[in-house]
Amino acid sequence: MADATGMGGVVSDADEKAARRRAKRLKRFDSPWMNPKLLTGAGIIVGILLFGLLGRFLWDPELVFIGSAPLNLPPVGFENLRGEPGSPAHPLGTQSSGRDMLALMIVGAPNTLFIGVIASLIGMTIGILLGFSAGFIGGRTDDVIRVLSDVMITIPPLMVLIVFQTSIGEIGILMMGVLLSGFMWQSPTRLIRAQVLSMRQSGYVRMAKLSGASTFDIMFKEMLPNLVPYLFGSFIAIATTAIVTAVGLETLGLGPQRVPTLGRVIYEAIDSAALLRNMWWWWGIPTALLATMFVGLLLVNLGLDEVANPKLRKV
């Protein structure tokens, strides 16, 4: 029978169970994955994705086409050089070819993120395979992969991609991500190789070898789960680098031509002298959205670093 709580301070079974439930909840929130930077950055990225996904249902995506809106309207609450006020029908204004800026942001932001995700997924897959092969198998395999990654990491991707794309012509966002991935596998390969070299002599790996586990099982079933925080951090870093490179290409007039992206909008603003014409919303809004995206990715990366390395966490 449960003890009643009396003047002597005896705690009942119900109180003990409630205390254990509270302690379990607090312990859940003390998890390293509940990192404030990680949660804030993830919230920003998820917000941008929801802005793009839900915006297609709340706003007309057809307004991204040329001539679908009046020309050169400023955002609501502002006036352009001709004294024309902004229209509630186009709250973020329009640009010189009659495209709605809000529709361009709704369609362009997810496309820009998609390029980074594709490049990072392919680059990480290659990096995981090569990094584990170099670190665990070693020998000549390690020598070849290490030399190849060292050589490739010295090649400036932007210059090579400029030459490559000018020779093949127009590409889509999927092809853009695939091309960028060819320069995004070197860093994860080096990181994973270093981690695998340090883990190769650990006790659980030796036990797996003694038990007769295959090389594949040891690498990808025993060792890979321990690298998850590092892999997530590397994934975010590669995606950020890919987005920066893609925006750099797009502001030069390369990259996807027919699909709206944030970099393409900035290029069109530069090409149409929007800065000289005081059309600040044309280049300022996509630049601000890109900056917000990079801040979110940076916070996620910093949070994952703290999850992977407890020494970086504040006591």
N, C-alpha and C positions, 0 to 999 in steps of 0.2 A: 504494500500500500504506500502511496506517495506521502511523504512527510509534509505537513502543513507548515507554512511559513509563520513563525511566531515571533515573540519578543526576543527569543534567543538567537534569531538570525538564521534559522534552519531554512535551507533552500529546497524547494519542491522539485520533483522530477520535471514538471512542466517548465519551470524556470530554467533548469539546466538545459533542456532541449532547445528552448528559445535562445539561450546564450550561445549554444553550439551553432544554431542556424545563423545568428548574427555574426559569429566568428567566421563561419564558412563564407558568408557574403563578403565580409571585409577582406578575407584572404583572396577571394576571386578578384576583387578590385585592386589588390596588391600585386597581381600578376604583372610580370615585365611587359606583356603585350598591351597592358592598359597605360602605355606611355603617353603623356600629354601631347608631346610633339607628334607622335605617330597618329594619334586620334585626330588631332587638329588638321594635320596634312591630309589624312585620309578623308576627313570631312570636306575639305576644300575640293579634292579631286572628285569625290562622289557628287558634290554639289554641281560641279561643272558638267559631269556626265548627265545628271538629272536635268540640268538646264538644257542640254542638247536633246535628250530623249523626250522629256515632257513638253519642251518648247515646240516640237513638231505637231503636237496635238492642240496646243494653246495658241499657236501663231501659224500663219500661212507660210509654209516653206517655199511655195512657188514664188514668193517675193524676192528670191535670190536671182531670178532671171533678169536679163537686161530689159529695160523698158517697162518693168512691172510696177514702178512707183514714180512719183514726180522727181525731178532732178534737184540735187544740191540742197535738200531741206536739212536744216539743223535739228538737233534733238529738241524735245519739248522744253520750253522755258528759255530758249536762245534764239538769236537771229543770225542770218547769214549776212554777207557783205551787201546784199541788195535790200536788207531790211525785212526779209520774209521770215515770219516766225515759224517755229516748229509745229508739226501737226500731231495730234494724238493718234492719228492713224499710223504714224511712223515715229514712235517715241524716241528712238536712237538716231533718227535722221536717215537720210539717203545719200548716195554718192552720185557722181557725174553721169553714170550710165543707167541711172534709174533703178538701182538695187536698194532694197531695204536693209539697213545696217543690223537691225535686230535679227532678221532672218539669216543674214550672213554669219552672225555670231552663233546662232543656234545650230546651223549646219556646219560651220567651219571649225568650231572648237572640238567637237568629237572627232572630226576628220584628222585634225592635227594630233590629238592624242592617239588615234588609231595608228598613225604612221609610227609613232614612238613605240607603241605596244608590239606591233608586228616586227619591227627591227630588233626590239629587246627579246622577244620570244625566240626568234631564230638565232640571234647572237648568243643567248644564254644556253640554248640547246647545244649549239656547237661548242661553246665554252665548257659545258659540263662534260661532254663526251671527251674532248681533248684534254681537259684538266685532270680528269680522273685517270685517263690512259697514261698521261705523262707522269703523274704523281705516284700512282700505284704500281703500274707495270715497270716504269723506269727504263734504264738501259738506253738503247738506240732510239726507242720510241720517245722517251723523254727528251733526248737530244734534238731529234727532228722537230718535235712540237715546240720546244722552247726556242729554237733558232727561228722557226717560222713565225711565231708570235712576236719575237723581238724585232724581226725585220718588218712585219706588217704594222707594228705599232708606231714605227717611225715615218710611215707614209701618210701625208696629209690627206684625209678623206675628202675634204671639200674640193680641192683642186682636181683630184681624180674623178669625182662625181660630176664636176662641171664638164670636163672633157668627155666623159662617158655619155652624159645625157645629151650634150650637143650633137653627138654622133648618132644617137638612136632616135632622137626626136621626142615627141610627146609621150608621157607615161602617166599612169594612174597612181592612186595613193597606195595600192597594194604593191605595185612594182617599186614605188619609192621606198617603202619599208624594206623590201627584199634587197634592194641595192644598198641601203644604209647598213643592213645587217652584215654585209661583207666586211665592214670595218668596225663592228661592235663586239666581236668574239674574243679579241686579244686580251682585254682586261679581265673578264671572268675566267679565261683559261689560266692566266697567271695567278689569280687569287685562289682558284680552286686547287691548282697544283700545289701551292704553298700550304694550304690547309690539309690536303691529303698527305703530303710528306710528313707533316707533324702528327697525323692520326695513324699513319701506317703501322707504327710500332706500339700502338696502344693495346691494352690487354684484351679488349673485346674483339679486336681484329685478329689477334693471334689465336684466340679461342675459336673464332670462325674458321680460320685456316686449318686448325687441328681437327675440327669437326667435319672437314671435307667439303665445306661450302665452295661453290664455284666463284671465280673472280668476279663475274657479273653480280652475283648475290652479295658478295662482300662490299663491292663498290656502291651499289645502288639500293641495297636493302639494309645494310648495316651502317655505312658511313654517310650516305647522302642525307638521311633524316637529321643528322647532327649539324648539317650545314645550312639548314633551312633559313635561319635569320640572315646569314651571309648572302645566300642566294637571292633572297628578297631584296636586300640592300643593293646588291649588284644589278638586279633587274631594274630597280628604280633609277639607279645612276645611268645605266645604258639608255633607258627610255628618255631621260632628260637630255643626254648627249645627242641622241637621234633627233629629238624635236628641235634642238638648237641648230643642228646641221641642216635639217629640212627647212627650217625658217630661213637660214642663211641662203640656201639655194633658191627658195621661192622669192626672196626679196631681190634676187638677181634676175628674176624672170624665168627661172627654170622650175622643175618640179611639175606637179599636176597642173594642167592648164584649164580644164573644163570643170574641175571639182573645187568648190570653195574651201579654202583653208585660211587660217589666220595669217600665215605668211603671204599668201597670194593677195589677200585684201591689203596688206601693208605695201606690197609691191605696186598694186594698182594706184594706191594713194601717192606713192613716190613718183610713179610714172606720170600721173596727172597733176603734179605740182600742188597737191592738197595743202602742203605746209605754207606755200606762198599765197595761196588763195584763202587762207584762214579757215580751211575746212578741217579743224582739229579733230572732230569726231571721226573722220574717215580713218586716220591713222592712230589716234589716241585710244579709241575704244578697243580695237584688237590688241594694241600694245599693252594696255592695262590688263586685259584678259590673259594674255600670254604671261605677264609678270605674276599674276595671281596663280596661274598654273605652275610656274616654276617655284614659287614659294611653297605651294602645297607639296610638290615633289621633293623639295629640299627638306621640309619638315618630316616627311615620311622617311626619307633616307637617314636623317639624323636620329629619328626615333628607332629605326631598325638597327642602327649602329649601337645605340644604348641597350637594345634588347640582346644583341649578340655579344656585347662586351660589358659586363656588369661594372667594370671599373669606371665607365663613363657616366653611370647613374649617380645622381645626387643622393647623398646619405640623408 
